[in-house]
Amino acid sequence: METKKRILAIGGHVGDMELAAGGLLATGAVQGGTVMTLALTAGEKGGPAGVSPQEHRIQKLREAETFAGMLNGTAKVLNYSDGLLPDTDEVRFEVCDVIREFKPDVIITHHHSSMHKDHRTCRRIVDDARYYAAVPGFEREQPAHGVREMY
């Protein structure tokens, strides 16, 4: 069985996939795989009292980079607002482009009935982006790339 997989973990916020799938990502990295986290928002509105969302966003970006760096991986955070992730094709094609560029073997994301609206929206976005990424007829900068495994 191949263990050196390319794993893309896509969450609604920085910290979602690091917490929910951190063990799996670390295992993949230790086994020689390549990992990437993609957060659709920084999760900036969940900061402590006295810290502005802008300040908290900077902290969350550092956290994403630090986590990925510990796994010799990559972190990417899109520029959407926490709690207001738009359910649009624009976001779907941004995620499609990340999938085509990174070429993962496995995608990990939220459960479709998660309690947070950004998590549910993220799951819908990822489902469609995975489809868009696999279809050559959706002409983008990178060639089509299909992902068989999604959890």
N, C-alpha and C positions, 0 to 999 in steps of 0.2 A: 504494500500500500504506500502510495506517495505521501510523504509528510511535509514536504517543502511547498506549502500552498501560499498563494497570495490571498490574504484575507482583508476584506473591506468592511468595516463596521460603521454603519450609518445611523446616527441618532438625531433626535430633535434638538438636543442641547449638548454642549460640552459637558462631559461627565456621565452622560447616559450610557454610552457604550463602554467607556472606561470602567464603570462600575458593574454593568450588567454582563459584559463579556470580557472583562480584563483578564481573567484566568485563561480563557480560550486564546485570546490574543497573545498573552505571554507564552503559552505553550507552543503556539504556532511559530513565534519568533525563536524560541529555544530550539525548536526542531529544524531551524534553518529557513523558515518561511519569511515572507515579507508582509508587514501589516500597515494598514492605513486607517485612520479614523476620519470620518467626515461628519461634522456637526452642521445642521442646517441653520441653527442659531447659536449664539454663544451662551444663552441661558443667563443673560445679564440682569434680568429683573429679579432674580432670586438671591440677591446679595444681602449682606448683613446691614443692620440699621446704620445710617451715617455714611454709607458708601453709595455713590451715585451709580446708576446703571452703566454709564460710560466708564467709570473707574473699574467697576466689576467686570465689564467686558474685557478690559485689558488683562485683568487677573485670569479670567477664564481662557483667554488665548494663550497665556503663558502656561497654564495648567495643561492644556491640550498638547502643546509643543513638548512640555517636559515628559508627559506620559509616553507619547510616541517616541521621543528621543531615547527613553530608557529601553525601548524595544527595537532600537535602530529602525524605527518606522517613520511614518509621515503623518502629520495632522493637517487637516484643512477645515476651515470654518467659513461657511457662507455668510453673507452680510444681510440676514433677515432678522427681524425683531422678535425677541422672546415673547411667546404668547400670541403672536400675530403671524405665524408662518403661513404664507399664502398657498392655497391649494390650486396652483396654476401650472400650465405647461411650461412656463418660463423656468420655474424651479425644477420641474421634471427633466428638462433638457440640460440644465446645469449639472444635475446628478448624473444623467446619461453621459455627459462629457467626461465626468470624473471616472465613471465605470470604463468607458472606452480608453481613457488614458492610462489608468492603473491596471486594467485587465485582470481583475480578481478571479480566482477560482471559486471563492465563497463570499457571499454577502451575509452579514448579520445585521438585523434591524429590530425595531419594536414589534410587539405583538399587535395585531389589528384592533384589539379592544382595550388597549392601554387606557388608563384613567385620564391622562393629560392630552388635551386637544392637539398640541404640537406633536406628540408621539403618534397619535392616530393619523394625523395629516402626513407625517413623515412616512409612515408605512404605506399609505396610498401613493405618495410620491415615488418611493423606492420601487413598488410593484410596477408602476408604469415606466419609470426610468430604466429599469432592467429590461423591459420589453423594447423600449426605444433603442437602447444600446445594442440589442441583438439584431435588429432589423436593418439590413444594408440600405433599404429604401429611405430611411431617415438619414439624409446626407449631413454629416457633421465634419469637423476637422479631422477626427480620427476614424479609422475604419470600424465597422461593427464588431462587437465582442459580446458573445453570449455567456451567461453565468448559469451553470447548472444547479449549484447548491445555494439555497437561501434559507437562513434560519432566523 
